[in-house]
């Protein structure tokens, strides 16, 4: 399945003499990014300007601790179309973000895909159970079904590649569903 969207995760980190200065510098960059996103009509529900941190930074010389200043950091996550990944990576770098993580590629209808995979996993489990039956016994009703590794697990593999033309091209998105099925024996 080819992905339709990508989540771009970026952060801005600044070091300054005073905490307020560090936060102000970070806010300046984040606000610049938010204005660009607003200008491009990216819906607010596709933007998460979440995690903020602030704290002192030290250097240690010969066992002595020296205050370097205060470091502020803020994370931002944006959901964009796959075709726009390269454009937004460039725009975000130009705006002054200090770290850009690898894009996470997504499909629009994840739940429908997961529902289909659950059905296939259940059919596979029952086929395997049939093959393991002792002679003369049959499968009874399904007693319990549980997903291994918990529900809503992230995709097993996501990657992107750069083709010769310089466009960002995502690889296929894969989903994996693993079930434990308990079946009564007749």
Residue pairs with C-beta under 8 A, 6 or more apart in sequence:
1 107
1 113
1 172
1 173
1 175
2 82
2 107
2 170
2 172
2 173
3 82
3 105
3 106
3 107
3 158
3 170
3 172
3 173
4 81
4 82
4 106
4 107
4 108
5 79
5 80
5 81
5 82
5 105
5 106
5 107
5 108
6 79
6 80
6 81
6 82
6 85
6 103
6 104
6 105
6 106
6 160
6 170
7 77
7 78
7 79
7 103
7 104
7 106
8 77
8 78
8 79
8 80
8 85
8 88
8 89
8 92
8 100
8 101
8 103
9 75
9 76
9 77
9 100
9 101
9 104
10 33
10 75
10 76
10 77
10 78
10 92
10 97
10 99
10 100
10 101
11 73
11 74
11 75
11 76
11 97
11 98
11 99
12 26
12 29
12 30
12 73
12 74
12 76
12 96
12 97
12 98
12 99
13 26
13 71
13 72
13 73
13 98
13 99
14 22
14 25
14 26
14 29
14 71
14 72
14 73
14 98
15 22
15 57
15 68
15 69
15 70
15 71
16 22
16 24
16 25
16 69
16 70
16 72
17 69
17 70
18 69
18 70
19 54
19 70
19 72
21 70
22 54
22 69
22 70
22 71
22 72
23 54
23 72
25 72
26 52
26 72
26 73
26 74
27 74
29 95
29 96
29 97
30 49
30 74
30 76
32 95
32 96
33 76
33 92
33 95
33 97
34 47
34 49
36 91
36 95
37 47
37 78
42 78
42 80
46 78
46 79
46 80
47 76
47 77
47 78
47 79
48 76
48 77
48 78
49 74
49 75
49 76
50 75
50 76
50 77
51 73
51 74
51 75
52 72
52 73
52 74
52 75
53 71
53 72
53 73
53 74
54 70
54 71
54 72
54 73
55 70
55 71
56 67
56 69
56 70
56 71
57 67
57 68
57 69
57 70
57 71
58 65
58 66
58 67
58 68
59 65
59 66
59 68
60 66
76 97
78 88
79 106
80 88
82 105
82 168
82 170
85 103
85 160
85 168
85 170
86 166
86 167
86 168
89 100
89 103
89 168
92 100
93 100
102 160
103 160
103 168
103 170
104 158
105 155
105 158
105 159
105 160
105 170
105 171
105 173
106 155
106 173
107 113
107 173
110 175
113 175
114 175
114 177
117 175
117 176
117 177
118 177
118 179
120 177
121 177
121 178
121 179
122 145
122 179
122 181
125 179
125 181
126 139
126 142
126 181
126 183
129 139
129 181
129 183
130 139
133 139
133 185
137 185
137 186
138 185
138 186
139 183
139 184
139 185
139 186
140 183
140 184
140 185
140 186
141 183
141 184
142 181
142 182
142 183
142 184
143 182
143 183
143 184
144 180
144 181
144 182
145 179
145 180
145 181
145 182
146 179
146 180
147 177
147 178
147 179
147 180
148 178
148 179
148 180
149 178
153 176
155 173
155 174
155 175
155 176
156 174
156 175
156 176
157 171
157 174
158 170
158 171
158 173
158 174
159 170
159 171
160 168
160 169
160 170
160 171
161 168
161 169
161 170
161 171
162 168
162 169
163 169
